[in-house]
Amino acid sequence: MNGVITGRELVSHFRLVWKEFGLRCLLRCAACCLARRRRTFLEIAWETRRP
């Protein structure tokens, strides 16, 4: 288990990510998946929550 977010996970948890973390986090996750960058969800969520 490496913890990297995938497109399949993003699609299956779309509503949860949007509801709990917001549209900005969802779009960052989608951008990482499309660019095929290896990032974990926690890295993306933490980056989004910073002021």
Secondary structure by P-SEA (a helix, b strand, c coil): ccccccaaaaaaaaaaaaacccaaaaaaaaaaaaacccccaaaaaaaaacc
